[in-house]
Amino acid sequence: MLEAVGLSKAFDGKQVIRNFSALFEKDGHYCLMGPSGCGKTTLLNMLMGLIRPDAGTVRMPAGTKLSAVFQEDRLLEQMTAAANVALVSPATREQIEALLLELGIEPESLTVPVSAFSGGMKRRVALCRALLAEYDVLFLDEPYKGLDEATRARVMQIVNRFTQGKTVLLVTHDREETEGYTPISLE
Protein backbone atom coordinates (compact mmCIF):
# COMPACT_ATOMS: atom_id res chain seq x y z
CA MET A 1 0.00 0.00 0.00
CA LEU A 2 1.13 3.51 -0.85
CA GLU A 3 -0.71 6.63 0.26
CA ALA A 4 -0.41 10.27 -0.73
CA VAL A 5 -1.88 12.66 1.84
CA GLY A 6 -2.33 16.32 0.92
CA LEU A 7 0.69 16.54 -1.40
CA SER A 8 1.47 19.98 -2.79
CA LYS A 9 4.42 21.20 -4.83
CA ALA A 10 5.31 24.47 -6.53
CA PHE A 11 8.29 25.43 -8.67
CA ASP A 12 9.32 29.08 -8.94
CA GLY A 13 5.97 30.18 -7.56
CA LYS A 14 3.94 28.06 -9.99
CA GLN A 15 1.71 25.53 -8.21
CA VAL A 16 2.10 22.16 -9.94
CA ILE A 17 0.36 19.81 -7.47
CA ARG A 18 -2.20 21.07 -4.96
CA ASN A 19 -3.47 18.99 -2.05
CA PHE A 20 -3.33 15.63 -3.85
CA SER A 21 -4.46 12.61 -1.86
CA ALA A 22 -4.90 9.02 -3.00
CA LEU A 23 -4.60 5.51 -1.68
CA PHE A 24 -2.82 3.07 -3.98
CA GLU A 25 -3.76 -0.42 -2.81
CA LYS A 26 -1.42 -3.39 -2.87
CA ASP A 27 -1.84 -5.21 -6.20
CA GLY A 28 -3.64 -2.19 -7.73
CA HIS A 29 -2.80 -0.81 -11.15
CA TYR A 30 -3.36 2.95 -11.49
CA CYS A 31 -3.00 5.38 -14.37
CA LEU A 32 -2.29 9.05 -13.69
CA MET A 33 -3.94 11.07 -16.44
CA GLY A 34 -3.89 14.75 -17.28
CA PRO A 35 -2.61 17.29 -19.77
CA SER A 36 1.09 17.98 -20.26
CA GLY A 37 2.52 20.07 -17.45
CA CYS A 38 -0.14 19.13 -14.88
CA GLY A 39 2.39 17.51 -12.55
CA LYS A 40 2.20 13.78 -13.28
CA THR A 41 5.97 13.26 -13.27
CA THR A 42 6.36 15.57 -10.27
CA LEU A 43 3.80 13.47 -8.40
CA LEU A 44 5.64 10.23 -9.24
CA ASN A 45 8.91 11.78 -8.06
CA MET A 46 7.32 12.81 -4.76
CA LEU A 47 5.84 9.34 -4.27
CA MET A 48 9.27 7.79 -4.91
CA GLY A 49 10.92 10.21 -2.48
CA LEU A 50 13.01 11.87 -5.19
CA ILE A 51 11.38 15.28 -4.63
CA ARG A 52 10.21 16.60 -1.27
CA PRO A 53 6.66 17.93 -1.25
CA ASP A 54 6.06 21.48 -0.02
CA ALA A 55 3.19 20.08 2.02
CA GLY A 56 1.72 16.67 2.72
CA THR A 57 3.18 13.24 3.27
CA VAL A 58 3.75 9.95 1.51
CA ARG A 59 3.05 6.84 3.53
CA MET A 60 4.19 3.31 2.77
CA PRO A 61 5.15 0.33 4.89
CA ALA A 62 8.77 0.19 5.99
CA GLY A 63 10.86 -1.88 3.62
CA THR A 64 8.67 -1.25 0.57
CA LYS A 65 10.81 -1.76 -2.53
CA LEU A 66 10.38 0.57 -5.49
CA SER A 67 11.28 0.23 -9.16
CA ALA A 68 10.82 2.73 -11.96
CA VAL A 69 10.97 3.47 -15.64
CA PHE A 70 11.64 7.19 -15.97
CA GLN A 71 10.91 9.38 -18.99
CA GLU A 72 14.64 9.15 -19.74
CA ASP A 73 16.09 5.65 -20.03
CA ARG A 74 18.98 6.31 -17.59
CA LEU A 75 21.21 3.55 -18.94
CA LEU A 76 24.98 3.28 -18.70
CA GLU A 77 25.74 3.70 -22.38
CA GLN A 78 29.09 1.86 -22.41
CA MET A 79 27.57 -1.30 -20.93
CA THR A 80 25.54 -4.06 -22.61
CA ALA A 81 21.81 -4.37 -22.07
CA ALA A 82 22.23 -7.36 -19.74
CA ALA A 83 24.92 -5.57 -17.72
CA ASN A 84 22.59 -2.58 -17.24
CA VAL A 85 19.83 -4.87 -15.96
CA ALA A 86 22.21 -6.86 -13.74
CA LEU A 87 23.10 -3.68 -11.83
CA VAL A 88 19.72 -3.79 -10.07
CA SER A 89 18.45 -7.31 -10.58
CA PRO A 90 19.02 -10.57 -8.73
CA ALA A 91 18.06 -12.45 -11.92
CA THR A 92 20.60 -14.68 -13.60
CA ARG A 93 22.24 -13.65 -16.87
CA GLU A 94 20.12 -16.30 -18.62
CA GLN A 95 16.90 -14.87 -17.15
CA ILE A 96 17.91 -11.33 -18.10
CA GLU A 97 18.80 -12.29 -21.66
CA ALA A 98 15.59 -14.32 -22.01
CA LEU A 99 13.47 -11.30 -21.07
CA LEU A 100 15.50 -8.98 -23.32
CA LEU A 101 14.88 -11.37 -26.23
CA GLU A 102 11.18 -11.61 -25.34
CA LEU A 103 11.02 -7.80 -25.36
CA GLY A 104 12.36 -7.87 -28.93
CA ILE A 105 16.07 -7.19 -28.47
CA GLU A 106 17.85 -9.13 -31.23
CA PRO A 107 20.36 -11.80 -30.13
CA GLU A 108 23.25 -10.06 -31.92
CA SER A 109 22.53 -6.90 -29.91
CA LEU A 110 23.20 -8.63 -26.60
CA THR A 111 26.97 -8.26 -26.99
CA VAL A 112 27.15 -4.57 -27.91
CA PRO A 113 26.94 -1.50 -25.67
CA VAL A 114 23.51 0.16 -25.46
CA SER A 115 25.04 3.30 -26.99
CA ALA A 116 24.54 1.49 -30.33
CA PHE A 117 20.82 0.91 -29.64
CA SER A 118 17.88 2.81 -31.09
CA GLY A 119 15.62 4.77 -28.75
CA GLY A 120 13.01 2.00 -28.77
CA MET A 121 15.61 -0.63 -27.92
CA LYS A 122 16.92 1.47 -25.03
CA ARG A 123 13.35 1.86 -23.79
CA ARG A 124 12.90 -1.91 -23.70
CA VAL A 125 16.17 -2.32 -21.78
CA ALA A 126 14.92 0.23 -19.23
CA LEU A 127 11.66 -1.73 -18.92
CA CYS A 128 13.53 -5.01 -18.52
CA ARG A 129 15.66 -3.49 -15.77
CA ALA A 130 12.59 -2.24 -13.88
CA LEU A 131 10.67 -5.50 -14.27
CA LEU A 132 13.54 -7.69 -13.07
CA ALA A 133 14.39 -5.56 -10.04
CA GLU A 134 12.96 -6.61 -6.69
CA TYR A 135 9.98 -4.32 -6.09
CA ASP A 136 6.59 -3.96 -4.47
CA VAL A 137 5.63 -0.76 -6.32
CA LEU A 138 6.49 -0.04 -9.96
CA PHE A 139 6.41 3.51 -11.34
CA LEU A 140 6.09 3.79 -15.12
CA ASP A 141 6.51 7.29 -16.59
CA GLU A 142 5.53 7.07 -20.27
CA PRO A 143 7.16 3.63 -20.53
CA TYR A 144 6.09 2.82 -24.09
CA LYS A 145 7.21 6.00 -25.86
CA GLY A 146 9.27 5.33 -28.95
CA LEU A 147 7.77 1.88 -29.56
CA ASP A 148 5.88 1.02 -32.73
CA GLU A 149 2.33 -0.27 -32.35
CA ALA A 150 3.11 -4.01 -32.61
CA THR A 151 6.11 -3.80 -30.26
CA ARG A 152 4.14 -1.69 -27.81
CA ALA A 153 1.31 -4.26 -27.69
CA ARG A 154 3.77 -7.12 -27.04
CA VAL A 155 5.69 -5.15 -24.40
CA MET A 156 2.46 -4.14 -22.63
CA GLN A 157 1.46 -7.82 -22.36
CA ILE A 158 4.86 -8.63 -20.84
CA VAL A 159 4.58 -5.75 -18.36
CA ASN A 160 1.11 -6.92 -17.34
CA ARG A 161 2.40 -10.46 -16.80
CA PHE A 162 5.35 -9.32 -14.68
CA THR A 163 3.29 -6.91 -12.55
CA GLN A 164 0.63 -9.33 -11.36
CA GLY A 165 0.43 -8.96 -7.57
CA LYS A 166 2.35 -5.66 -7.64
CA THR A 167 1.25 -2.05 -7.25
CA VAL A 168 1.76 -0.12 -10.48
CA LEU A 169 1.48 3.61 -11.18
CA LEU A 170 1.49 4.43 -14.89
CA VAL A 171 1.77 7.86 -16.48
CA THR A 172 0.75 8.02 -20.13
CA HIS A 173 -1.01 10.27 -22.60
CA ASP A 174 -2.26 7.30 -24.64
CA ARG A 175 -5.61 5.90 -23.53
CA GLU A 176 -4.86 2.61 -25.33
CA GLU A 177 -2.18 1.95 -22.71
CA THR A 178 -4.57 2.27 -19.76
CA GLU A 179 -6.66 -0.89 -20.14
CA GLY A 180 -6.86 -2.65 -16.80
CA TYR A 181 -5.71 0.45 -14.87
CA THR A 182 -7.78 2.55 -12.49
CA PRO A 183 -7.70 6.14 -13.81
CA ILE A 184 -6.69 9.00 -11.51
CA SER A 185 -7.13 12.47 -12.98
CA LEU A 186 -4.73 15.30 -12.15
CA GLU A 187 -6.71 18.00 -13.92
Biotite code that builds the C-alpha atoms (Angstrom):
import biotite.structure as struc

atoms = struc.array([
    struc.Atom([0.000, 0.000, 0.000], chain_id="A", res_id=1, res_name="MET", atom_name="CA", element="C"),
    struc.Atom([1.127, 3.512, -0.846], chain_id="A", res_id=2, res_name="LEU", atom_name="CA", element="C"),
    struc.Atom([-0.706, 6.630, 0.259], chain_id="A", res_id=3, res_name="GLU", atom_name="CA", element="C"),
    struc.Atom([-0.405, 10.271, -0.728], chain_id="A", res_id=4, res_name="ALA", atom_name="CA", element="C"),
    struc.Atom([-1.878, 12.655, 1.836], chain_id="A", res_id=5, res_name="VAL", atom_name="CA", element="C"),
    struc.Atom([-2.334, 16.322, 0.915], chain_id="A", res_id=6, res_name="GLY", atom_name="CA", element="C"),
    struc.Atom([0.687, 16.538, -1.398], chain_id="A", res_id=7, res_name="LEU", atom_name="CA", element="C"),
    struc.Atom([1.468, 19.976, -2.794], chain_id="A", res_id=8, res_name="SER", atom_name="CA", element="C"),
    struc.Atom([4.421, 21.201, -4.834], chain_id="A", res_id=9, res_name="LYS", atom_name="CA", element="C"),
    struc.Atom([5.307, 24.471, -6.525], chain_id="A", res_id=10, res_name="ALA", atom_name="CA", element="C"),
    struc.Atom([8.289, 25.426, -8.669], chain_id="A", res_id=11, res_name="PHE", atom_name="CA", element="C"),
    struc.Atom([9.316, 29.081, -8.938], chain_id="A", res_id=12, res_name="ASP", atom_name="CA", element="C"),
    struc.Atom([5.970, 30.181, -7.559], chain_id="A", res_id=13, res_name="GLY", atom_name="CA", element="C"),
    struc.Atom([3.941, 28.059, -9.985], chain_id="A", res_id=14, res_name="LYS", atom_name="CA", element="C"),
    struc.Atom([1.708, 25.530, -8.214], chain_id="A", res_id=15, res_name="GLN", atom_name="CA", element="C"),
    struc.Atom([2.096, 22.157, -9.942], chain_id="A", res_id=16, res_name="VAL", atom_name="CA", element="C"),
    struc.Atom([0.359, 19.811, -7.470], chain_id="A", res_id=17, res_name="ILE", atom_name="CA", element="C"),
    struc.Atom([-2.201, 21.075, -4.957], chain_id="A", res_id=18, res_name="ARG", atom_name="CA", element="C"),
    struc.Atom([-3.468, 18.990, -2.046], chain_id="A", res_id=19, res_name="ASN", atom_name="CA", element="C"),
    struc.Atom([-3.326, 15.630, -3.850], chain_id="A", res_id=20, res_name="PHE", atom_name="CA", element="C"),
    struc.Atom([-4.458, 12.610, -1.859], chain_id="A", res_id=21, res_name="SER", atom_name="CA", element="C"),
    struc.Atom([-4.904, 9.025, -3.004], chain_id="A", res_id=22, res_name="ALA", atom_name="CA", element="C"),
    struc.Atom([-4.604, 5.512, -1.677], chain_id="A", res_id=23, res_name="LEU", atom_name="CA", element="C"),
    struc.Atom([-2.815, 3.068, -3.975], chain_id="A", res_id=24, res_name="PHE", atom_name="CA", element="C"),
    struc.Atom([-3.757, -0.421, -2.813], chain_id="A", res_id=25, res_name="GLU", atom_name="CA", element="C"),
    struc.Atom([-1.425, -3.393, -2.873], chain_id="A", res_id=26, res_name="LYS", atom_name="CA", element="C"),
    struc.Atom([-1.838, -5.210, -6.204], chain_id="A", res_id=27, res_name="ASP", atom_name="CA", element="C"),
    struc.Atom([-3.639, -2.193, -7.732], chain_id="A", res_id=28, res_name="GLY", atom_name="CA", element="C"),
    struc.Atom([-2.796, -0.812, -11.149], chain_id="A", res_id=29, res_name="HIS", atom_name="CA", element="C"),
    struc.Atom([-3.363, 2.945, -11.489], chain_id="A", res_id=30, res_name="TYR", atom_name="CA", element="C"),
    struc.Atom([-3.001, 5.377, -14.370], chain_id="A", res_id=31, res_name="CYS", atom_name="CA", element="C"),
    struc.Atom([-2.289, 9.046, -13.693], chain_id="A", res_id=32, res_name="LEU", atom_name="CA", element="C"),
    struc.Atom([-3.945, 11.071, -16.436], chain_id="A", res_id=33, res_name="MET", atom_name="CA", element="C"),
    struc.Atom([-3.889, 14.746, -17.281], chain_id="A", res_id=34, res_name="GLY", atom_name="CA", element="C"),
    struc.Atom([-2.606, 17.287, -19.772], chain_id="A", res_id=35, res_name="PRO", atom_name="CA", element="C"),
    struc.Atom([1.095, 17.976, -20.259], chain_id="A", res_id=36, res_name="SER", atom_name="CA", element="C"),
    struc.Atom([2.517, 20.066, -17.452], chain_id="A", res_id=37, res_name="GLY", atom_name="CA", element="C"),
    struc.Atom([-0.138, 19.132, -14.879], chain_id="A", res_id=38, res_name="CYS", atom_name="CA", element="C"),
    struc.Atom([2.394, 17.505, -12.554], chain_id="A", res_id=39, res_name="GLY", atom_name="CA", element="C"),
    struc.Atom([2.198, 13.778, -13.280], chain_id="A", res_id=40, res_name="LYS", atom_name="CA", element="C"),
    struc.Atom([5.971, 13.260, -13.269], chain_id="A", res_id=41, res_name="THR", atom_name="CA", element="C"),
    struc.Atom([6.360, 15.569, -10.266], chain_id="A", res_id=42, res_name="THR", atom_name="CA", element="C"),
    struc.Atom([3.798, 13.471, -8.400], chain_id="A", res_id=43, res_name="LEU", atom_name="CA", element="C"),
    struc.Atom([5.637, 10.235, -9.244], chain_id="A", res_id=44, res_name="LEU", atom_name="CA", element="C"),
    struc.Atom([8.909, 11.775, -8.064], chain_id="A", res_id=45, res_name="ASN", atom_name="CA", element="C"),
    struc.Atom([7.322, 12.806, -4.756], chain_id="A", res_id=46, res_name="MET", atom_name="CA", element="C"),
    struc.Atom([5.837, 9.338, -4.275], chain_id="A", res_id=47, res_name="LEU", atom_name="CA", element="C"),
    struc.Atom([9.266, 7.792, -4.907], chain_id="A", res_id=48, res_name="MET", atom_name="CA", element="C"),
    struc.Atom([10.924, 10.207, -2.479], chain_id="A", res_id=49, res_name="GLY", atom_name="CA", element="C"),
    struc.Atom([13.014, 11.867, -5.195], chain_id="A", res_id=50, res_name="LEU", atom_name="CA", element="C"),
    struc.Atom([11.379, 15.279, -4.627], chain_id="A", res_id=51, res_name="ILE", atom_name="CA", element="C"),
    struc.Atom([10.210, 16.598, -1.275], chain_id="A", res_id=52, res_name="ARG", atom_name="CA", element="C"),
    struc.Atom([6.656, 17.933, -1.249], chain_id="A", res_id=53, res_name="PRO", atom_name="CA", element="C"),
    struc.Atom([6.059, 21.484, -0.023], chain_id="A", res_id=54, res_name="ASP", atom_name="CA", element="C"),
    struc.Atom([3.187, 20.081, 2.023], chain_id="A", res_id=55, res_name="ALA", atom_name="CA", element="C"),
    struc.Atom([1.718, 16.672, 2.718], chain_id="A", res_id=56, res_name="GLY", atom_name="CA", element="C"),
    struc.Atom([3.177, 13.240, 3.274], chain_id="A", res_id=57, res_name="THR", atom_name="CA", element="C"),
    struc.Atom([3.751, 9.952, 1.509], chain_id="A", res_id=58, res_name="VAL", atom_name="CA", element="C"),
    struc.Atom([3.051, 6.836, 3.533], chain_id="A", res_id=59, res_name="ARG", atom_name="CA", element="C"),
    struc.Atom([4.190, 3.313, 2.770], chain_id="A", res_id=60, res_name="MET", atom_name="CA", element="C"),
    struc.Atom([5.146, 0.333, 4.887], chain_id="A", res_id=61, res_name="PRO", atom_name="CA", element="C"),
    struc.Atom([8.774, 0.188, 5.985], chain_id="A", res_id=62, res_name="ALA", atom_name="CA", element="C"),
    struc.Atom([10.863, -1.883, 3.624], chain_id="A", res_id=63, res_name="GLY", atom_name="CA", element="C"),
    struc.Atom([8.668, -1.249, 0.573], chain_id="A", res_id=64, res_name="THR", atom_name="CA", element="C"),
    struc.Atom([10.809, -1.756, -2.530], chain_id="A", res_id=65, res_name="LYS", atom_name="CA", element="C"),
    struc.Atom([10.375, 0.574, -5.491], chain_id="A", res_id=66, res_name="LEU", atom_name="CA", element="C"),
    struc.Atom([11.282, 0.231, -9.160], chain_id="A", res_id=67, res_name="SER", atom_name="CA", element="C"),
    struc.Atom([10.820, 2.730, -11.961], chain_id="A", res_id=68, res_name="ALA", atom_name="CA", element="C"),
    struc.Atom([10.966, 3.471, -15.643], chain_id="A", res_id=69, res_name="VAL", atom_name="CA", element="C"),
    struc.Atom([11.641, 7.192, -15.969], chain_id="A", res_id=70, res_name="PHE", atom_name="CA", element="C"),
    struc.Atom([10.914, 9.383, -18.986], chain_id="A", res_id=71, res_name="GLN", atom_name="CA", element="C"),
    struc.Atom([14.641, 9.151, -19.736], chain_id="A", res_id=72, res_name="GLU", atom_name="CA", element="C"),
    struc.Atom([16.094, 5.646, -20.030], chain_id="A", res_id=73, res_name="ASP", atom_name="CA", element="C"),
    struc.Atom([18.983, 6.313, -17.594], chain_id="A", res_id=74, res_name="ARG", atom_name="CA", element="C"),
    struc.Atom([21.205, 3.551, -18.943], chain_id="A", res_id=75, res_name="LEU", atom_name="CA", element="C"),
    struc.Atom([24.984, 3.281, -18.697], chain_id="A", res_id=76, res_name="LEU", atom_name="CA", element="C"),
    struc.Atom([25.745, 3.702, -22.384], chain_id="A", res_id=77, res_name="GLU", atom_name="CA", element="C"),
    struc.Atom([29.092, 1.863, -22.409], chain_id="A", res_id=78, res_name="GLN", atom_name="CA", element="C"),
    struc.Atom([27.572, -1.303, -20.933], chain_id="A", res_id=79, res_name="MET", atom_name="CA", element="C"),
    struc.Atom([25.543, -4.056, -22.609], chain_id="A", res_id=80, res_name="THR", atom_name="CA", element="C"),
    struc.Atom([21.806, -4.368, -22.068], chain_id="A", res_id=81, res_name="ALA", atom_name="CA", element="C"),
    struc.Atom([22.227, -7.358, -19.742], chain_id="A", res_id=82, res_name="ALA", atom_name="CA", element="C"),
    struc.Atom([24.916, -5.565, -17.722], chain_id="A", res_id=83, res_name="ALA", atom_name="CA", element="C"),
    struc.Atom([22.591, -2.582, -17.243], chain_id="A", res_id=84, res_name="ASN", atom_name="CA", element="C"),
    struc.Atom([19.834, -4.869, -15.961], chain_id="A", res_id=85, res_name="VAL", atom_name="CA", element="C"),
    struc.Atom([22.214, -6.860, -13.740], chain_id="A", res_id=86, res_name="ALA", atom_name="CA", element="C"),
    struc.Atom([23.103, -3.683, -11.833], chain_id="A", res_id=87, res_name="LEU", atom_name="CA", element="C"),
    struc.Atom([19.721, -3.790, -10.066], chain_id="A", res_id=88, res_name="VAL", atom_name="CA", element="C"),
    struc.Atom([18.449, -7.311, -10.584], chain_id="A", res_id=89, res_name="SER", atom_name="CA", element="C"),
    struc.Atom([19.019, -10.567, -8.732], chain_id="A", res_id=90, res_name="PRO", atom_name="CA", element="C"),
    struc.Atom([18.058, -12.452, -11.924], chain_id="A", res_id=91, res_name="ALA", atom_name="CA", element="C"),
    struc.Atom([20.603, -14.683, -13.600], chain_id="A", res_id=92, res_name="THR", atom_name="CA", element="C"),
    struc.Atom([22.245, -13.649, -16.866], chain_id="A", res_id=93, res_name="ARG", atom_name="CA", element="C"),
    struc.Atom([20.121, -16.297, -18.624], chain_id="A", res_id=94, res_name="GLU", atom_name="CA", element="C"),
    struc.Atom([16.901, -14.871, -17.146], chain_id="A", res_id=95, res_name="GLN", atom_name="CA", element="C"),
    struc.Atom([17.910, -11.331, -18.100], chain_id="A", res_id=96, res_name="ILE", atom_name="CA", element="C"),
    struc.Atom([18.799, -12.290, -21.657], chain_id="A", res_id=97, res_name="GLU", atom_name="CA", element="C"),
    struc.Atom([15.590, -14.324, -22.009], chain_id="A", res_id=98, res_name="ALA", atom_name="CA", element="C"),
    struc.Atom([13.475, -11.296, -21.070], chain_id="A", res_id=99, res_name="LEU", atom_name="CA", element="C"),
    struc.Atom([15.497, -8.984, -23.319], chain_id="A", res_id=100, res_name="LEU", atom_name="CA", element="C"),
    struc.Atom([14.878, -11.368, -26.230], chain_id="A", res_id=101, res_name="LEU", atom_name="CA", element="C"),
    struc.Atom([11.182, -11.610, -25.344], chain_id="A", res_id=102, res_name="GLU", atom_name="CA", element="C"),
    struc.Atom([11.022, -7.798, -25.361], chain_id="A", res_id=103, res_name="LEU", atom_name="CA", element="C"),
    struc.Atom([12.363, -7.867, -28.926], chain_id="A", res_id=104, res_name="GLY", atom_name="CA", element="C"),
    struc.Atom([16.071, -7.194, -28.469], chain_id="A", res_id=105, res_name="ILE", atom_name="CA", element="C"),
    struc.Atom([17.850, -9.131, -31.225], chain_id="A", res_id=106, res_name="GLU", atom_name="CA", element="C"),
    struc.Atom([20.361, -11.803, -30.128], chain_id="A", res_id=107, res_name="PRO", atom_name="CA", element="C"),
    struc.Atom([23.247, -10.059, -31.923], chain_id="A", res_id=108, res_name="GLU", atom_name="CA", element="C"),
    struc.Atom([22.531, -6.896, -29.915], chain_id="A", res_id=109, res_name="SER", atom_name="CA", element="C"),
    struc.Atom([23.200, -8.633, -26.600], chain_id="A", res_id=110, res_name="LEU", atom_name="CA", element="C"),
    struc.Atom([26.971, -8.263, -26.987], chain_id="A", res_id=111, res_name="THR", atom_name="CA", element="C"),
    struc.Atom([27.150, -4.572, -27.910], chain_id="A", res_id=112, res_name="VAL", atom_name="CA", element="C"),
    struc.Atom([26.941, -1.497, -25.674], chain_id="A", res_id=113, res_name="PRO", atom_name="CA", element="C"),
    struc.Atom([23.515, 0.155, -25.460], chain_id="A", res_id=114, res_name="VAL", atom_name="CA", element="C"),
    struc.Atom([25.044, 3.297, -26.994], chain_id="A", res_id=115, res_name="SER", atom_name="CA", element="C"),
    struc.Atom([24.544, 1.488, -30.330], chain_id="A", res_id=116, res_name="ALA", atom_name="CA", element="C"),
    struc.Atom([20.822, 0.909, -29.641], chain_id="A", res_id=117, res_name="PHE", atom_name="CA", element="C"),
    struc.Atom([17.879, 2.805, -31.088], chain_id="A", res_id=118, res_name="SER", atom_name="CA", element="C"),
    struc.Atom([15.623, 4.774, -28.753], chain_id="A", res_id=119, res_name="GLY", atom_name="CA", element="C"),
    struc.Atom([13.013, 2.005, -28.766], chain_id="A", res_id=120, res_name="GLY", atom_name="CA", element="C"),
    struc.Atom([15.609, -0.634, -27.923], chain_id="A", res_id=121, res_name="MET", atom_name="CA", element="C"),
    struc.Atom([16.918, 1.465, -25.027], chain_id="A", res_id=122, res_name="LYS", atom_name="CA", element="C"),
    struc.Atom([13.347, 1.857, -23.790], chain_id="A", res_id=123, res_name="ARG", atom_name="CA", element="C"),
    struc.Atom([12.902, -1.907, -23.704], chain_id="A", res_id=124, res_name="ARG", atom_name="CA", element="C"),
    struc.Atom([16.167, -2.316, -21.776], chain_id="A", res_id=125, res_name="VAL", atom_name="CA", element="C"),
    struc.Atom([14.918, 0.231, -19.227], chain_id="A", res_id=126, res_name="ALA", atom_name="CA", element="C"),
    struc.Atom([11.660, -1.728, -18.923], chain_id="A", res_id=127, res_name="LEU", atom_name="CA", element="C"),
    struc.Atom([13.531, -5.013, -18.519], chain_id="A", res_id=128, res_name="CYS", atom_name="CA", element="C"),
    struc.Atom([15.663, -3.490, -15.767], chain_id="A", res_id=129, res_name="ARG", atom_name="CA", element="C"),
    struc.Atom([12.595, -2.236, -13.883], chain_id="A", res_id=130, res_name="ALA", atom_name="CA", element="C"),
    struc.Atom([10.672, -5.501, -14.271], chain_id="A", res_id=131, res_name="LEU", atom_name="CA", element="C"),
    struc.Atom([13.540, -7.694, -13.071], chain_id="A", res_id=132, res_name="LEU", atom_name="CA", element="C"),
    struc.Atom([14.394, -5.556, -10.039], chain_id="A", res_id=133, res_name="ALA", atom_name="CA", element="C"),
    struc.Atom([12.957, -6.608, -6.687], chain_id="A", res_id=134, res_name="GLU", atom_name="CA", element="C"),
    struc.Atom([9.976, -4.324, -6.093], chain_id="A", res_id=135, res_name="TYR", atom_name="CA", element="C"),
    struc.Atom([6.594, -3.960, -4.467], chain_id="A", res_id=136, res_name="ASP", atom_name="CA", element="C"),
    struc.Atom([5.632, -0.761, -6.318], chain_id="A", res_id=137, res_name="VAL", atom_name="CA", element="C"),
    struc.Atom([6.488, -0.039, -9.955], chain_id="A", res_id=138, res_name="LEU", atom_name="CA", element="C"),
    struc.Atom([6.414, 3.508, -11.339], chain_id="A", res_id=139, res_name="PHE", atom_name="CA", element="C"),
    struc.Atom([6.092, 3.793, -15.122], chain_id="A", res_id=140, res_name="LEU", atom_name="CA", element="C"),
    struc.Atom([6.506, 7.289, -16.594], chain_id="A", res_id=141, res_name="ASP", atom_name="CA", element="C"),
    struc.Atom([5.529, 7.070, -20.271], chain_id="A", res_id=142, res_name="GLU", atom_name="CA", element="C"),
    struc.Atom([7.159, 3.634, -20.529], chain_id="A", res_id=143, res_name="PRO", atom_name="CA", element="C"),
    struc.Atom([6.088, 2.824, -24.089], chain_id="A", res_id=144, res_name="TYR", atom_name="CA", element="C"),
    struc.Atom([7.206, 5.999, -25.857], chain_id="A", res_id=145, res_name="LYS", atom_name="CA", element="C"),
    struc.Atom([9.269, 5.332, -28.950], chain_id="A", res_id=146, res_name="GLY", atom_name="CA", element="C"),
    struc.Atom([7.771, 1.883, -29.558], chain_id="A", res_id=147, res_name="LEU", atom_name="CA", element="C"),
    struc.Atom([5.880, 1.020, -32.727], chain_id="A", res_id=148, res_name="ASP", atom_name="CA", element="C"),
    struc.Atom([2.333, -0.275, -32.348], chain_id="A", res_id=149, res_name="GLU", atom_name="CA", element="C"),
    struc.Atom([3.112, -4.009, -32.605], chain_id="A", res_id=150, res_name="ALA", atom_name="CA", element="C"),
    struc.Atom([6.106, -3.803, -30.263], chain_id="A", res_id=151, res_name="THR", atom_name="CA", element="C"),
    struc.Atom([4.141, -1.693, -27.806], chain_id="A", res_id=152, res_name="ARG", atom_name="CA", element="C"),
    struc.Atom([1.310, -4.255, -27.693], chain_id="A", res_id=153, res_name="ALA", atom_name="CA", element="C"),
    struc.Atom([3.769, -7.117, -27.043], chain_id="A", res_id=154, res_name="ARG", atom_name="CA", element="C"),
    struc.Atom([5.687, -5.152, -24.402], chain_id="A", res_id=155, res_name="VAL", atom_name="CA", element="C"),
    struc.Atom([2.458, -4.138, -22.633], chain_id="A", res_id=156, res_name="MET", atom_name="CA", element="C"),
    struc.Atom([1.464, -7.823, -22.357], chain_id="A", res_id=157, res_name="GLN", atom_name="CA", element="C"),
    struc.Atom([4.863, -8.634, -20.842], chain_id="A", res_id=158, res_name="ILE", atom_name="CA", element="C"),
    struc.Atom([4.579, -5.749, -18.359], chain_id="A", res_id=159, res_name="VAL", atom_name="CA", element="C"),
    struc.Atom([1.106, -6.917, -17.338], chain_id="A", res_id=160, res_name="ASN", atom_name="CA", element="C"),
    struc.Atom([2.398, -10.456, -16.801], chain_id="A", res_id=161, res_name="ARG", atom_name="CA", element="C"),
    struc.Atom([5.350, -9.317, -14.677], chain_id="A", res_id=162, res_name="PHE", atom_name="CA", element="C"),
    struc.Atom([3.293, -6.915, -12.553], chain_id="A", res_id=163, res_name="THR", atom_name="CA", element="C"),
    struc.Atom([0.625, -9.328, -11.358], chain_id="A", res_id=164, res_name="GLN", atom_name="CA", element="C"),
    struc.Atom([0.432, -8.959, -7.568], chain_id="A", res_id=165, res_name="GLY", atom_name="CA", element="C"),
    struc.Atom([2.347, -5.660, -7.638], chain_id="A", res_id=166, res_name="LYS", atom_name="CA", element="C"),
    struc.Atom([1.247, -2.052, -7.246], chain_id="A", res_id=167, res_name="THR", atom_name="CA", element="C"),
    struc.Atom([1.760, -0.119, -10.483], chain_id="A", res_id=168, res_name="VAL", atom_name="CA", element="C"),
    struc.Atom([1.481, 3.614, -11.180], chain_id="A", res_id=169, res_name="LEU", atom_name="CA", element="C"),
    struc.Atom([1.486, 4.430, -14.887], chain_id="A", res_id=170, res_name="LEU", atom_name="CA", element="C"),
    struc.Atom([1.768, 7.860, -16.479], chain_id="A", res_id=171, res_name="VAL", atom_name="CA", element="C"),
    struc.Atom([0.753, 8.015, -20.128], chain_id="A", res_id=172, res_name="THR", atom_name="CA", element="C"),
    struc.Atom([-1.008, 10.269, -22.604], chain_id="A", res_id=173, res_name="HIS", atom_name="CA", element="C"),
    struc.Atom([-2.257, 7.299, -24.635], chain_id="A", res_id=174, res_name="ASP", atom_name="CA", element="C"),
    struc.Atom([-5.612, 5.897, -23.529], chain_id="A", res_id=175, res_name="ARG", atom_name="CA", element="C"),
    struc.Atom([-4.855, 2.605, -25.334], chain_id="A", res_id=176, res_name="GLU", atom_name="CA", element="C"),
    struc.Atom([-2.176, 1.951, -22.710], chain_id="A", res_id=177, res_name="GLU", atom_name="CA", element="C"),
    struc.Atom([-4.575, 2.270, -19.763], chain_id="A", res_id=178, res_name="THR", atom_name="CA", element="C"),
    struc.Atom([-6.656, -0.893, -20.142], chain_id="A", res_id=179, res_name="GLU", atom_name="CA", element="C"),
    struc.Atom([-6.859, -2.647, -16.795], chain_id="A", res_id=180, res_name="GLY", atom_name="CA", element="C"),
    struc.Atom([-5.711, 0.455, -14.871], chain_id="A", res_id=181, res_name="TYR", atom_name="CA", element="C"),
    struc.Atom([-7.782, 2.550, -12.485], chain_id="A", res_id=182, res_name="THR", atom_name="CA", element="C"),
    struc.Atom([-7.700, 6.141, -13.809], chain_id="A", res_id=183, res_name="PRO", atom_name="CA", element="C"),
    struc.Atom([-6.694, 9.005, -11.510], chain_id="A", res_id=184, res_name="ILE", atom_name="CA", element="C"),
    struc.Atom([-7.132, 12.468, -12.984], chain_id="A", res_id=185, res_name="SER", atom_name="CA", element="C"),
    struc.Atom([-4.726, 15.295, -12.154], chain_id="A", res_id=186, res_name="LEU", atom_name="CA", element="C"),
    struc.Atom([-6.708, 18.004, -13.919], chain_id="A", res_id=187, res_name="GLU", atom_name="CA", element="C"),
])
